[in-house]
Amino acid sequence: MAAQRRVLRLPDIPGYTTLKGDFHTHTVFSDGNVWPTVRVQEAWRDGLDALAIADHVEYLPHKDFIPVNHNAAWEICRTLAEEKNIILVHGAELNRDMPPGHLNALFIQDAAALAVPDIMDAIEAAVRQGAFIMYNHPGWEAQERDGIPKLYPIHRDLIAKGRLHGIEYVNTYSRYPLVLDMCRDHRLAIMGDSDAHDVISEIYKASENAHRPVTLVFAKERSSASIREAMFAGRTAVWSGNELAGFENVAAPFFRAAVSVAKPHRADDKSIWFEVGNASDLPFFLTDGPAGAPSSLTIPANGSVIVKAERRYLTEPLAYTAKNVVIGNGKSLAVTLAPGGGPAGPIR
């Protein structure tokens, strides 16, 4: 029996198509435990638009059993990806001691060219191929014992030279809040990926972790070239669990596109009742509500909620904080609901 594809409901934003991708996975051609075509089948089943297999070029624990070929995963599954309508991104991971730690090079042509001793030579080989380079799991405790991500001088030098373009905010189950400020300050893309080594369905199966971390790419069209352009432009966000993390320029229109506010369906001399709908797979948890309205609201994924509020909100919007829409370290998106007319949206 064929697997059933999950259809992800995550809205487009004005001018862009919202593409869903996982840009950090592994296969048996480095330290993963699955064949490359399995990764494509998983991506299709999980409703993704794009996938990168980024096998290590230095760490090859299966080399006594599987011939070393740094481009093998790409060659093996590229045809299947085309058949499944998955945009397959050619990638490789450079894993070195900290600093600089682990880096993914995406949109390359030849991973073998990156298998050189000096890390700077490897990075330059990737850049010559037009690579988007991201800093992986920056707070990984195997390399950062305190679990706190840091930008070392080598990272700052790479950023200054245009050699580092994104940082993982989420890797598997780990979140690194400081990364949001790093990406904002240095105009880098926010990334979130599974870093899967085993079968995805065995990793993400509990209700609170029902889907892998997904990088949302706000692209001009559904193509590899457009994904690359959007990443270099920093038009990304991360959907992980019940959280969306992205800067306000994409988070605000995403909320506006997902949430609808109906005009009141009932009113008396004191109150109004109206419905707030959500056309996305991400629930929204609103807090810090105004006087005369609920102090908190949960707008369920692909559902709606009835709100009772004072009549004055016929002419003024209700201000809330979308607690699970994170736009910076410790900062969430401020939004409004306008039952008297007009869409839901961010506070201007």
C-alpha positions in Angstrom: 0.0 0.0 0.0 1.4 3.4 -1.0 2.2 6.0 1.7 -0.3 8.8 2.0 1.1 12.3 1.5 0.4 14.9 4.1 -0.9 18.2 2.8 0.6 21.1 4.8 -1.6 24.1 5.1 0.8 27.0 5.5 -0.4 30.2 3.6 1.4 32.1 0.9 2.2 35.7 1.7 1.7 38.6 -0.7 4.2 38.3 -3.6 5.7 35.0 -2.5 5.0 31.3 -2.5 5.6 29.6 0.9 7.8 26.5 0.2 8.5 23.9 2.9 11.9 22.3 3.1 14.3 20.3 5.2 17.9 21.3 4.2 19.9 19.1 6.6 19.5 15.3 6.3 21.9 12.3 6.1 22.1 8.9 4.4 24.3 5.8 4.6 26.9 7.7 2.4 28.0 9.4 5.6 26.7 8.7 9.1 23.0 8.2 8.3 21.2 4.9 8.4 18.9 5.1 5.4 19.3 4.8 1.6 19.0 8.1 -0.3 15.7 7.3 -1.9 14.1 6.9 1.5 14.8 10.5 2.2 12.9 11.5 -0.9 9.9 9.3 0.0 9.8 10.7 3.5 9.9 14.3 2.1 7.0 13.5 -0.2 5.0 11.8 2.5 5.6 14.8 4.9 4.3 17.3 2.4 7.6 19.0 1.7 8.5 20.9 -1.4 12.3 20.8 -1.0 14.9 18.5 0.5 18.7 18.6 0.8 20.8 15.6 1.6 23.9 17.0 3.1 26.2 14.0 3.8 29.5 14.7 5.5 32.6 14.8 3.4 34.9 14.1 6.3 33.0 11.7 8.6 32.3 8.4 6.8 31.8 5.6 9.3 30.4 3.2 6.7 33.3 3.5 4.3 34.5 -0.1 4.9 31.1 -1.3 3.5 30.0 1.5 1.1 32.4 3.0 -1.4 33.2 6.7 -0.8 31.3 8.8 -3.3 30.5 12.3 -2.1 27.9 12.8 -4.8 26.3 9.4 -4.6 23.2 10.4 -2.7 22.4 13.1 -5.1 22.9 10.9 -8.2 20.8 8.0 -6.7 17.7 10.0 -5.8 17.6 12.9 -8.2 15.3 11.1 -10.7 12.9 9.9 -7.9 12.8 13.5 -6.6 11.7 14.7 -10.1 9.1 12.0 -10.2 7.8 13.0 -6.7 7.9 16.7 -7.5 10.4 17.3 -4.7 13.0 20.0 -5.3 16.3 18.2 -4.5 19.0 20.5 -3.3 22.6 19.2 -3.8 24.4 19.7 -0.5 27.3 18.6 1.7 28.3 19.1 5.3 31.7 20.2 6.5 32.3 19.0 10.0 35.3 20.5 11.8 36.1 21.3 15.4 34.8 24.5 16.9 35.4 27.0 15.6 34.0 27.0 13.0 32.0 23.8 13.8 29.7 22.2 11.2 28.7 24.0 8.0 26.2 22.9 5.3 27.0 24.0 1.7 23.8 24.0 -0.4 23.2 24.3 -4.1 26.5 22.9 -5.0 27.5 20.9 -8.1 30.3 18.7 -6.9 30.7 17.7 -3.2 34.0 16.0 -3.9 35.6 19.3 -4.5 34.9 20.2 -0.8 36.8 17.2 0.5 40.1 19.1 1.2 42.1 19.4 4.5 41.9 23.2 5.0 38.4 24.5 6.0 38.9 27.8 4.3 39.8 26.0 1.1 36.7 23.9 1.4 34.5 26.9 1.9 36.0 28.7 -1.1 35.4 25.6 -3.2 31.8 25.7 -2.2 31.5 29.5 -2.8 32.9 29.0 -6.3 30.0 26.7 -7.0 27.5 29.4 -5.8 26.8 27.7 -2.4 24.6 29.0 0.3 26.5 28.2 3.5 24.8 27.8 6.9 26.2 27.3 10.4 24.7 24.1 11.8 23.5 23.4 15.4 25.6 26.3 16.8 24.8 25.3 20.5 25.4 21.6 20.0 26.8 20.5 23.4 29.3 18.2 21.8 31.1 21.3 20.6 29.7 24.0 22.9 29.7 22.5 26.4 27.5 25.3 27.8 25.0 24.9 25.0 25.2 28.6 24.1 25.7 29.5 20.4 28.5 31.9 19.7 29.9 33.7 16.7 33.7 33.3 16.8 36.1 35.5 14.9 36.2 33.0 12.0 32.4 33.2 11.7 32.4 37.0 11.8 35.1 37.0 9.2 33.1 34.7 7.0 30.0 36.9 7.4 32.0 40.0 6.5 33.3 38.3 3.4 29.9 37.0 2.3 30.8 33.4 3.0 28.2 32.6 5.7 24.6 33.1 4.8 22.4 31.4 7.4 22.3 29.8 10.9 20.2 26.9 12.3 17.8 28.2 14.9 16.3 24.7 15.2 18.1 21.4 14.8 16.1 18.3 15.5 14.6 19.1 18.9 17.0 21.9 19.9 16.2 25.6 19.7 18.8 28.3 20.0 17.0 31.6 20.7 20.2 33.7 20.5 20.4 32.7 16.8 17.5 35.0 16.1 19.5 38.0 17.2 22.6 36.8 15.3 20.6 36.5 12.1 18.9 39.8 12.6 22.2 41.6 13.3 24.0 40.1 10.4 21.2 39.8 7.9 21.4 36.0 7.7 18.7 33.5 7.0 17.0 31.7 9.9 17.1 27.9 9.3 15.4 24.9 10.9 16.1 21.3 10.0 15.8 17.8 11.1 19.5 16.7 10.8 17.9 13.3 10.4 20.1 10.2 10.5 17.5 7.6 11.1 14.0 7.0 9.7 12.0 10.3 10.1 8.8 8.6 11.3 10.7 7.0 14.2 12.1 10.4 15.3 8.9 12.5 15.0 6.0 10.4 16.3 4.9 11.9 19.7 2.0 14.3 19.6 4.1 17.2 20.7 6.7 16.5 17.9 4.4 15.3 15.2 6.3 16.9 12.4 10.0 17.5 11.7 11.3 21.1 11.9 10.6 22.8 8.6 12.3 25.8 7.0 9.7 28.0 5.3 11.1 29.7 2.2 9.2 32.6 0.8 10.1 32.2 -2.8 9.1 34.1 -6.0 8.1 30.8 -7.6 8.4 27.0 -7.0 11.9 26.3 -8.2 15.4 25.6 -6.9 16.7 28.9 -8.2 13.9 30.8 -6.4 14.6 28.9 -3.1 18.3 29.9 -3.4 17.4 33.5 -4.1 15.1 33.7 -1.1 17.6 32.1 1.2 20.3 34.6 0.2 17.8 37.4 0.7 16.9 36.0 4.2 13.2 35.4 3.4 12.9 32.3 5.6 11.1 31.3 8.8 11.1 28.1 10.9 8.1 26.0 11.8 8.9 23.7 14.7 6.3 22.1 17.0 3.6 24.8 17.5 6.0 27.7 17.0 6.8 30.0 14.0 10.1 31.9 14.2 10.8 34.5 11.6 11.4 38.3 11.3 8.4 40.6 11.2 8.6 41.2 7.5 7.5 37.6 6.9 5.8 36.7 10.2 3.3 39.5 10.1 2.0 38.8 6.6 1.9 35.1 7.4 -0.4 35.7 10.4 -2.5 38.0 8.3 -2.8 35.4 5.6 -3.7 32.6 8.1 -6.1 34.4 10.4 -9.5 35.8 9.4 -11.9 37.8 11.6 -15.7 37.6 10.8 -18.0 40.5 11.5 -20.1 40.0 14.7 -22.9 37.5 14.4 -24.5 38.5 17.6 -24.6 41.8 19.6 -26.5 43.3 22.6 -26.2 46.6 24.3 -22.9 45.5 26.1 -21.2 42.9 24.0 -20.5 41.5 20.6 -19.7 37.9 19.5 -17.6 37.1 16.5 -15.6 34.3 15.0 -11.8 34.1 14.4 -10.7 31.5 11.9 -7.3 30.0 11.2 -6.5 28.5 7.7 -3.2 27.0 8.7 -1.6 24.0 10.4 -0.1 26.3 13.0 -2.3 27.2 16.0 -2.0 30.7 17.3 -1.7 31.4 21.1 -2.7 35.0 21.7 -1.9 36.6 25.1 -1.9 40.0 26.8 -5.5 40.8 25.6 -7.2 44.1 26.3 -9.7 45.0 28.9 -13.2 44.0 28.0 -12.1 41.0 25.9 -10.5 37.6 26.7 -7.0 38.0 28.1 -5.9 35.0 26.1 -7.1 33.1 23.0 -6.2 29.9 21.3 -7.0 29.9 17.6 -6.7 26.2 16.7 -5.0 24.9 13.6 -7.5 24.7 10.7 -10.3 25.8 13.1 -11.9 28.7 14.7 -12.9 30.3 18.0 -15.9 32.4 19.1 -14.9 35.6 20.9 -17.1 37.7 23.2 -15.9 41.3 23.7 -17.3 44.7 24.7 -19.2 46.7 22.0 -16.4 49.3 21.8 -14.4 46.8 19.8 -16.8 47.4 16.9 -14.8 50.6 16.3 -11.4 49.7 17.7 -9.2 46.6 17.2 -8.3 44.2 19.9 -4.5 44.1 20.6 -2.8 40.8 21.4 0.6 39.2 21.4 0.9 36.1 19.2 3.1 34.3 21.8 4.1 31.4 19.5 5.1 33.7 16.6 8.7 34.6 17.6 10.4 37.5 15.9 13.4 37.8 18.1 15.1 36.5 21.2 12.3 36.8 23.8 10.1 38.8 21.5 6.8 37.8 19.9 4.6 39.3 17.2 2.1 42.0 18.3 -1.2 41.6 16.4 -4.7 43.0 16.2 -8.2 41.5 15.6 -10.7 43.8 14.0 -14.3 42.5 14.2 -15.7 45.8 13.1 -14.1 45.4 9.7 -10.6 44.8 8.2 -8.3 41.8 8.4 -6.3 40.5 11.3 -2.8 41.8 11.3 0.2 43.1 13.1 0.2 46.3 15.1 1.6 49.1 13.1 
